[in-house]
Each structure stands twice: as C-alpha cells, then as structure tokens.
Amino acid sequence: MSVVAIVLDEANIDEMRGWSASIAQSLGEGLKIFCVQNNDNSFETPPNVPLNSEGDLQGVSCIVSVEEIEERLMNELGSSPSRLLLIDHPAARRGRRADLVKRILSLGFCDSIVLRFPSDGGLGGGKTLLPTSGGRHSLKALKFAEELAHGDDDGKLVPLFVEQNMHELSKEVGEKRLDDILLKSGCVQESGKIDPIVVVGNDLSASIHSVASEGRYDLVLLGASDSGILQRAFFGTLPDRLLKEDGNVAVGIFYEASRLSEKLRVSVKNYFNVTQLDCSHFNNN
C-alpha cells in the first residue's frame, strides 16, 4: 500500500512534498510523487526546491507529460493497491488540467483528495476541520481524518455540523445528528482526538467560513457531498475567502474510492499484463 501524489502545477511541488509526506507518515504508508510537465514538455523547478545527488527533484518519483500521466497512473494504481491519491487543485477551473483531474477521479481506484495549498506555505499535519452532512464521501473522510489525527502527535479532528435555525432546540437537534454521523462513520469520540462543533445558521457557506477562519486550522477537508449542497458551497467563494484571509490553511475535497474499484484494479492489471505479453510475442517474432 502507498500514498500516490500528482503535482499538476510545478509551483505546488514544495507544498505537495510536505503534505503528502506528512499524510503518508501519519498513515504509515510509502509515498510516490508524480509531477506533470507543461504543455511544451518542459518542467521548471521552482526556487528553493531541493535536488538530489543526480540533480533530480528530491522526493519526486517521476516526471511525466500530460499525455502520459493517465496511463502511468492507471498502471501504478492498477498493479498494486494504493491507500490514497492526492492531486493539487489546478489554478483554472476549466481547461485541460481541470478535465484531467475529473478523469483521474472518475477512475475511482482508491480514496482521493484534491488539495488547494495555503499561500504562506504549511507542510501538512495538525488540526483538521471537517464540515459534514453525513454523505457517503463525508463518512469515509471522517474516518480517514481521525486516522490522520491519531498518527500525528499534534493532530486533531474537528467535525462541524451546521443545523438550520428552525426553532429553539435547533442546536440540540444538530448535536444529535452529528453524534449519529460520527457513530455511523466509525469514529471513536472518546479518543481525545475529536472535538465536534455544531453551529446554527441558515447560510451554510458563511457558517463554515466563520468557524474555519476563527479556529487556526491547518486543513479544511470536505467529503464530496452526494447531495452537492456542501460541495457547491465549498467550490464557490469559500475556498477563495479562506485562502485569501488565512494564508496557513489548506482546503481539500475527499472522494471515496469507487465501490467497483477492486474490479477496475484487477481489469487494468490484466490489461497491462496482456499488453506486455503481446509486445513480448511481437518482439520475439
């Protein structure tokens, strides 16, 4: 098992190296980092990024072109089980690299996180805020974030539930709903690593932003919502506001692996085995 990271923007190399290494260490897994070249097949090393003795980027497993990354990734994820896939969020929400993120996520081989890094650095670990509504991706994200917190001495998971302001017992209702969500996710609240928060408000994005901007969090992680409500809030103005106002917080969306991921992994592994056999037969003739 391993953590696999993909860097689409070379400006994010240092942050991805730090975050992916921190996450892999907390999970007790190995790490592989793939960096994607520019459209002109060049790769500009950002300043202050260390090189190894061969002059290659330290900690980076492979540099590949945009055209190659999907096949390389399918080979990597299909040939051996991977625990987590990390992808940096492209600067543009439309275009070739944004489409590439969607295609990679659609493979569903393993759990994935799309990350936007803080402007002032920050290299992973620490305190995670996780807004949740109880969707499938959110439940898996909670359990994942709990494991990260346990693997970090300073780690803390703060689940956040926003309950609509309908009546005077709204907060109590929200607390009960959050307790049910945490129970369903398999999180152990008595571990001392989980500090749940319930707020009452009718503006979801504003409520999340208010909590996120006051808590000195290292990461705001959101499970890709089945309903899309939280996801729309997250991919609207919320990330831009957080990144602009707090240069130390990263934001990410968590996608649970496809329930057909094992079948996909086996089919891809078989595909590459057949391809290699065909090539070997051709070369022998």
N, C-alpha and C positions, 0 to 999 in steps of 0.2 A: 504494500500500500504506500501511496505517496501523495503529496500535495503538488499539483501542477499549476504553474502561473504563466500567464501570457501577457506580455507587455506590447500594447499596440502603439503607444506614444513613447519614443525614447526619452522624453523629458521625465517620464514616470519611473525610470529604471531604479533609481535610488530608493524611492518610496516602496516600490513593489518588492525589491530585495529585502527591505526591512520588515514590511508587513507579512510577506509570505514566509520569511524565516521565523518570525515570531509565532505565526499561526502553526506552522509545521512543528516547531518545538513544543508548543502547548499541546498539540495532538499526539506528539511522539512519533511523527512520520517523517520520511525523507522528503526532499524537495527537488523539483526540476523547474527551471525557468526558461521559457522560450520568448525571444524578442523578435518582433516582426519588422522587417525593413520598410523603408519608404517606397513610394511608387517607382522611384528611379533606381531601386535596388541598392540604395546607399543606406548607411546606418551611421548617424552622427552620435558619438559618445558624448553625453552631457559632461560639463565640467565637474570635478570633484568626485567622479565615479571611479573607484579603484580598478586597476587592471592586474591580472595575474602575471606570472613569470613569462608566459608566452605572448603577452600583450593583449590577451582577450579580457572581456568584461568579467570581473571577479564574481563568482556565484551564478553566472548565466550559463545554462547548459547548451543552448543552441540559438543561432541567429538564422531566421528563415524569411523567405519572401512572403508577401501577401498571398500569392498563388499557391504556395506550398503548405501554409500553416494548417489548413483543414485536413489535408491528407496526413501530415505529420502528427497532428493531434489525434486523428482517428486511429492511427497506428499505435500511438502511445497509450491512449485510453482503452483501445480495444485489445491490446496484447497483455495488459496486466491491470488489475483493479487499482483505481485511484480513489483516494478519500475525498479530495476536494479540488475543484478547479477555480482559480482566481483570474479575473480579467479586469484590466483597468478600463474605466469608462471613457470612450472616445470623446474628444472635445466637441465634435459636431454630432448632433443627434440624428442627422441624416447623412447618407453617403456610404462609401464603400466599407469603411471600418465599422460603422454603426450596423450595417447589414451583416457584416462578418460576425459581430457579437451575437446577433439574433440566430444566425445559422449554427454557431457553436453551441449556444444554449439549447437549441432545438435537438441536438444530439442526445442530451439527457443521460450521458454515461454515468455521471456522478453528481453529487451536490455541487452547486456553483455559486460564486459571489461576484457580482460586478461592483467594483470599487471606484469611488472618486476620492482622490487623496487630498489631505489638507494643504493649504497654500504655504504654511510655515513649517512643513515637514511632519515629523511624527512617524515613528517606525513600528507601530503595532503594539498590541498588548493593552492592559489597563482596563478601563471602565467602559462597558458597552450598554447603550440604551437601545431597547428593542420594543418599538411600538407594535402592538399585536391586536388582531381582531379574531384570532382563532382559526384562520385558514390553514390549509394543508402545509403550504410552504412555511408559514409562520410557526406552526408547531414544531417542525423539524429545525427551524432556525433557533428556536428557544433551547432545544436540547443541545444543539451544536454550540451555542454561545455559553451555555452552562459548562460544557466540557472545556471550552477555552478558558473560562474563568478559573476552573479548578487547576488548569495547567499553568497558571500564572500566579505567582505569589501576591501580586497586587491586583489580580483580576476580580471584577465584579460585574454581575449581570443585573440590569435594571429593566424589568419588563414594564411596559407602560400600556395602560388601557384607558381609552377616552370614552366616557359614558355621556350620552346626550342629557342635557339638562331638562328633564321632563317633569320631575317632582322632587319633593324634599328628601326622598330616600334614594335619589339617583346615585350618590356615591356608594351607598351600601350595596345597591344592585350591581354597580360596576365592580366592586371588590369581590362579590360572589362570582361574577362572570370571569374575572381574571384568575381567581382560585381554580375554577373549573378548567380554564385553558391550561394553566400550569400543571394541573393534575393529568390532563389528557396528553400533554407533551412529554410527561415522564420526568419533569424537573423535580428535584428534591429541595423544597423551600427551606427546610431546617438546616441546610448545609452551611449557612452563613455566607454563601457566595451570591445569594439572590436577594435583591431589595426591591420588591414590586411597588409601583406607583399607580394610583388611579386618580384621574382628574375629570372634572365635569365641565363640558363645554360643547357648543354646537358647531364650532369651526374646527374641524379635525386638524388641518394643516397648522393653524395658529396655535392650537393646544400642544401639538408635538414640538413645534418650534420653541414655544415658551419653556417647556421642560428641557429641551436639548440645549438651549442657549444659557441656561442657568446652572447646569449640573456638572460642568467641566468634564465632559465625556471625551473619550478618545475615538470612539466609533459609534455611529448611529446605524444600526442594522435593521433592515425591514424584510420580512418574508414576503415574497411576491404574492400578492393577495389574490385569492380565487375570485373575489367579487370585483377587484380592480379599484375599489374606493381608496384604500390606503396607497396603492401604487400610483394612482393619479395625483394624489396629494404629494407623494414623495418625488415624483418626476416632474412636478410643476415647479413652483417657485421655492419650495422648501430646501432642496439641496443648495441652490444658489445663495439663499439667505444664510444658511448655516456656514457655508464655505467662506462667504464674504465677511460675516460678523465674528466668526471664531476660526482663526487660521490653524487651529490644532486638531480639529475634529474631522475624521474621515466619514464618508457615508457610503452605504452599500445595500444592494438588494440580494437576498438569498433565494436561490431556486433549488428546490428538492430534485433529486435525480428522478428521471422517468421511471415509472414502475415497470417499464419494459427494458430498462437499461441493461439488465443482465443478458436478455435475449439479444439486444443490439450489440453488446460487447462480444458475445460469442459469434454472432454473424459476421462482424467486422474482422475478428481474429481469423475466422475460417476464410474470409475473402482474401486477406493478405497471405495466408498460408497457400491458398490455391494459386494466387498470383505469382508467388515465389516459385512454386512447383512448375508453373507454366513457363516462367522465364528460364528456369534451370533446364527444362526439356528443350526449349528453343536453343539455348546456348550449346547444349550437348550435340545438337544436330547442325 
